[in-house]
Amino acid sequence: MTSAALSQLPAVGIILQEPRVQEWITQWGHDVLVRETRVVLDQLRARLREPETGSQASQSREQLLAQVLVRLEGRLTDRSSSELGPVLNATGIVLHTSLGRAALSDRARDAVLACSRNCNLEVDLKSGHRLSRGYQVIPMLRELTGAEAALVVNNNAAATVLVLAALANSREVVISRGQLVEIGGSFRLPEIFATSGAIMREVGSTNRTRLDDYRRAVTERTAGLMRVHPSNYRIHGFVESPGIGDMVKVAREAGLWVIDDIGSGCLVDTSQWGLEREPTFPESLAAGADLVLGSGDKLLGGPQCGIILGRADLVQRLASHPLARAFRIDKLTLAALQGTLESYRVGRHFDEIPVLGRLMAPVEELETRARGVIRHLAQSAGEVVEDGRPLDTRGFRISAQPAMASVGGGSLPEAQLPSWMIMLEHRNRSCDDIAGALRTGTPRVYGRIAHGGVCLDLRSLLPAEDSLLVTAIARLLETTAAGGV
């Protein structure tokens, strides 16, 4: 019976003529489909050679072809899920590091598309002379922050390495023990110091560092003082830490510079939304910091990059250092940053930049959106549900519930924002199964598992993405019903 079953397996050429496979060939290419089809056929042959069961022996050519198509689709889905592409962030973490942090504004995306071809990356169109990369955004950064000069590199860790290597190689930089942070990917500030060649001079204790600690640490080997904002943690209780203005006074007494790493790259007052106040570029520069460092893809709301602002002579030393070329940004990042800064320049940042919009969205708006998602799902499922009531269909219980969201991305670590979410529960399918199906579906949705269900938070989703969320959940309902679960 095994040989008879094997003889029923369809040939590669027959499989490739199937309409669904032809669609996959258009997306993936002929060679990929041939390879994947052969893998699937080998798997089925191996299974058919195992000790026979009645179901294996009696399978027809049509049944085996159906199995091939199901397995082939599964393999292509696995390949697709591992490729870079859009994902709906329904985690309730507005700046989700693993999902790319800040979603770019339409203005920034348009700028990326426009500059994806040839552009004036390093040339002055008036004179035809070559200029340094990033010159286009320097005037805006100066206008928005009051900085004398600016330099943009590929991320804030690179900015830190560049500053330390260019200004403090083989010399000491004084920093509080309470600020020896570890950033994403297990990179720790002491290791960044070691890489740069600067010598880290720790002062104070984990929870308390005073101005006199900085004063006593200054010697002829000292290059400057540094403050690093603890963007992803907080220490409470018996704590003390000097402000940047006080550190500047100590530095001026000794003829040293002060570097302030504010982390989130913020340009707005976050306390207006009831959140803790984050340090901003303008405030730090106004307090006298010689250089201020920050990220572009956090509260600024732009692409990943490291922004360095401050004294013109120091920025020039950084720009002329060999590492500046290694750390420079590409043209698409530069275009996205320019588009983001333009929103601030014209005063439309609250309307145009998604991160700011998500943080300031009223909770009543999120509730309305959540209930709207339930209504649309009910319509697509042919169900009638009273407003505010859960939708029970195909084994699922789908409800709109209040939730708490967070900022994330190394910004405002303790901030909790009231939100609303869609809760998915199923009588048979596990939460892991449902969440995995959403992550690999079309469109792909990344939620979180909590409270005995899969939570899809509206705080981290753009309003324009609600219809995509409905589509994703509706397809989940259809595939669950088709699978007989």
N, C-alpha and C positions, 0 to 999 in steps of 0.2 A: 504493500500500500504506500510505502514511502516514495518509491520511484514514480508511482502513479501521481502522487500529490506534487512531487517536484516537476513533473512534466506539465502540470497546469500553471506553473508560474509564468507570467507574461514576459516576453522579451523586452529588452531595453528600448528597442525601436518602437514597439507597440505602446509602451508607457509614455514615451516622449510625444506621441501623437494625441494624447488625451488633452481636451480643451483646458483643464485646470493646469496641467503641466506646461502647456504652451504659454499660459499667462505667467507662470513662474520663470520660464525661460526668458521672457521679455524683461523681467526684473533682475534675474540672477545671472543670465547668460547660459548658453548651451553646454559648455564644458562643465560648469558647476552642477547642472542637473544630471548630466551623464554620471559624474562621480558619485553624487548623492544617491542616485537610483541604483547604482551598482552596490553601494554599501547596504541599502535597504534589502535588495535581493539576496545578498550574502547572509544577512541576518535571518531572513525568512527561510533560506535553505538550511541554515544551521538548526533552526527551530523544527523544521519538518523532518530532519534526520534524527531528532530525539525520539525516545520511545513513543509510539503513536498513541494518540487518543482518538476517540471516535470523531470528535469535531475536526481534528487535523486531517484525518483520512478522507473525510467527506466534503472537503472544501472545493468549490468550483473555481474555474478560472476567474469568473466575475468577482467572487468573494475574495480571492487572493489579490486581484487588481485593486479592490477597494482597500485592502489592508496596506498595499504598497502606497497608495495615495495618502492614506492617513499617516503612515510612518514618514513618508517623504515630507508632508506638510509640517509634521512635528520637528523634523530636522531643520527645515528652513526657518521655522519659527525660532528655534534655538539659535540659529545663526543670526537672525535678525535682531534678537534681543541683546546680542553681544556687540552689535555695531552701534556706533554713535548716532543718536537720533533724538527726536523730541520725546519728552516724558512730561505728563501732567503731574505737578507737584501738589499732591493732596495730603501731605504729611502733617500739615499744620506748622511746619518750620519754614518761615518765609525765606530765609537765606540758608538753603540746604546745601552744604558743601559738596556732597556726593552728587547732587543734581545740578551743579553748575552755579550755585549761589544766585546772584542777581539776574533776574530776567531782564533782557535789554528792552529799552523803549522802542517804539516804532521809528522814532527819529534816528536812534542809534542803528537799528537794523537797516534802515534805508541807506545810511551812510556806509555801512559795511558792504551792502550790495553794490552801491555806486563805485566804491573803491576796490572791488574785487577784480577789476580789470586794471589797466594802467592808470596811474594817478600821480600827482605831484608829490611823491613821497619824500624826496630829498633834493628838490630843486626849487629855485625861486623863478616863477614863471615870468616875472618882469625882466630880470637881468639874465636869466639862463644859468646863473651860477649855482653850484651845489651848496646845499645847506644841511645842517644836522637833522637827523630824523627826530620828529616830534616837535619841530619848531611851530607847527600850526596851532598846537593847543597851549603853548606857553603864554600868549597874551591873555587868553581866557582864564587860565589858572591864576595869573597875576591879578586880573581884575576881580575875580571872585574871592580871593583870599588875602590880597594885600602883600603877597610875597614879592621880593625883588626878582627872583629867578625861579625856574622850575626845571625838573628833569623827570622823565617817565621811563621806568624799566619794567621788566616782565612780571614781577610780583613784589610784595612788600618784604619778603625774606631776602630777595636779591637786593632790594634797596638797603637793607640793614648791612648785608655783607659788603656792598660797595662803599657805603659811608665809612664803615670801620676800617676797611682795607685802604681806602684813599686818605683818610684823615688820622688814623691811629695805629698804623702798622708798627708793631714792636713797642707801642706805648700803651699806657693804662687808660682805661675808661671806667669811671666810677658809676656804679649802678646799685640800686637797692636789692637786697636778697629777696625781698618780697615780689620782685619783678622778673625773676629768672624763669620766664614762661616756657612752656612747651606748646608749639603750634601744631597744626595738623600734620599727620604723617610721621609723628615721633621726632620732629626736629626741635631741638632744644636750644635756647639762647646761648648757653655755654659752648655748645658745639659750633654755633655760628660765629662766635667770637674766635674760637680756635681756628676755624677755616679762614677767617679774615686776616689773621696775624695780629690782631689787637689783643691786649691783655686785660682780662676782666678783673676789676677791683671791686669786690663785694663789700657793701657796708650795711650796717643796721642788722635787723633780724627779720624773720619772715613776716611778722605782723607790725613791727614798729621801726621806722627809720626817720631820724631827725636831721635837721639842717646841719647840726654840728657833726654828724657822722660824715657828711660830705666834706665839710671843711677840714676835718682831721685826716681825711684820706688823700688830700691833695699834696703831691710832691712834685719834684722837677720832672718826674717820669709821666705825669698826668697830661693826657691830651684834652680831655673834656669830661663832661657829665652826661649821663643818658637816663632818660625816663622811658619806660615801656608800659603802656597802658595794659592792664590785665583784662584783655578783651573777652576771654572765655572762662573766667572764674572771678569770685569775689571772696575777700576775707573780712569777716565781721567780728565785732566785739572790741577787744582792747587793741585798737589799731591806730596807726599814725603814719602819714606819708606827706611830705611837703608838696605843695603845688608847684607848677612849672615856673611861675613868676618868682617864687622864693629861691628855686634852684638857679634861676638866671642871676639873681643878686649875688649868690655865692660864687658863681662862675665869673662874673665880672670882677669881683674882688681879686681873683687869682689870674685874670687874663685868659680864661678858658672859654671854649664853646659849649653849648648845650644842645643835645639832640633829643627831640621828643617824638617817640613813635606812638601815634594816637590810634593805630590799629584799623579802625573801621572806615577811615577816610571821610568822616561825616562833614557835611556842610550846613546842616540845619539843626535847630533846637529840638531834640527828641522829647523834651519834657512837655511840649505842647500836646502830646498824645497821652499824657499821664505816665510816661516812661522815665526811667532814670536818665539824667542828662549825660550824653556822650561828649567827650572833648571834640572840638572842631578845629579844622585847619586855621581859620581866621583868629580864633581865640588864642591858640597857642602861639601863633606868629605875633599877635598883638602883645602877648605877655613877654616877648623878647627871645623866644627860642630861635637859635641860629639856623637850625634845619628841623623841619617837621616831616615825618614819614607817615604814609597811610595807604590803605588798599583802595583799589578802584571798584571792586566787585562786591563790596559790603554795603554799608549805608549810603555810600555815594550813588549806588545803583547802576554802575557801569560794568565794563569788562574787567577781567583779571589783569591787574597791573599794579606796580608800585609807584606812588607819586611822591616825589621829593621836592619840597618847597623851602625857600629861605634865602640866605645871604648869597649874593651873586658870586663873590669870590670863592666861596665853598662849593657852590654848585658847579662852577667852572672846573674846579679841581676834580670833582666827581666825573664830569663829562669827558675829561681828558685822560682818565684812568683806563688801562687796558680792559678791565672788567666791564666797563660801560658798554662796549660793543657786544660782549658775550651776553649781557643782560638786556639788550635793547628789545623793544617790542616790535612785532610785525605790523604790516600796514593795516590789516583788518582790525586788530586791537586798537590801533591808533584811530582808525575811523570811528569805531564804536565809542571810544572815549570822547572824541570830538562831538559826536552826536549827543552824548549824555550831557556834556558841559554846555552845549548850546541851549538845552532845556533850562538850565540854571540861568544862563545869561539873559534869556528873554523872559524869565520869571514864570515859566510854565512847568517847573519841575514837579510840583505836587500833582499836576494833572497828567503829566506824560511819563514819569518814571515809575515803573511798576512797583518797585520795593516801597517807595513812599506811599503809593496808593494803597498797598496792602496793609501797611502799618496804620494808616489813618482811616481805613474803612470803618464806618459805624457798624456796631454789632447788629443793629436792626436791619441794615442792608444785607448782611450775611444770612440772617434768618429768612428774609424774603427770598434770597437766592436759593437757599437750601429747600424751602418749601416748593419753590418753582421746579427744582430738579425732580422732586417726588411727583409733582403733577405731570410733568412731561414723561416720566417713566411709566406712570399709570396709563397715560394715553397710548404710548407705544405698545404696552402690554394688553391693551383693550380692557383695562380695568377702570372702575369708578371708585375714587377714594375721597373721603371728606378731607377738607383742608385741615392739616395738623395731625391727621391720623396716619399710622404706618401703612405701607403698601405690602400686602401679603400675596405673593404670586410665585408659582413654580418652585415652591419650597423655600423661597427667600422671604425674610421680613426686612423691609427697607424703611428706615425712619429718619426723620430730621431731628437732631438733638443738639443742645448747647454743648460747647467744648471750650477748651483753653488751648491757645496756640502760643508759639514762641518766636523770637526773632531769629536766632541761630546764626551760623556763619561767623562765630567769634565776635558777636556784637550783642551787648545787653544780655548777658547770660542768665540773669534772673527774671527778665521781663516776661510776664504772662499776659496775653491779650485775650479777652473774651471772644469767642468765635462760635460758629455753627458747623455741624458736620452731617454727612450722610452715613448712617450706620447700616452695614450689611451683615445679616445673620442668616444661616441656612440650617435646616433641620438635620442634614446629613453631611454636607461638605465641611471640612475643617477651615478654620480661619487662614491657615498657611496656604491651603489649596486655593481659596478664593483670592487671597492677596497675590499669590503667584500668577494666577490666571489674569488678573488685572495688569500686572507688571509686564506680561508678555503678550497682551492682547493688542487690539487696534481700535483706537489709539492706546498707547501704553500709559497706565495710571499707577503712580506710586503712593500708596496710603500707609497706614500704620495699624497694627493690631492692638486693641485695647478694649477693656470692658466686655470681653467675650465676643467681640465682633471685629469687622474690618471697618476702620474709620477713615472717611474721606473728607478732609477739612477744607472748608471754603476760604479760610483766611489766606492760605498760601496759593490759592488758585485765582487767576485773573477772571473777571466777569465774562470775558469773551470765550473762556474755556469751559463754561458751564454746559454748553451744547455738546462739546466733545466728551465731557464726563457722562452725560446722558447716553450718548452713543456707546461708550465703553461698557457701561452697566447693562444697557439693553442687549448688547452682544453677549455679555456674560450670561444673562438670563436665557438667551436663545441656545447657546452651546450647552448650558446645563440641562435644558429641556431635551435637546437632541441626544444628549448622552444618557438620558433616562435616569439621572441622579435625583 
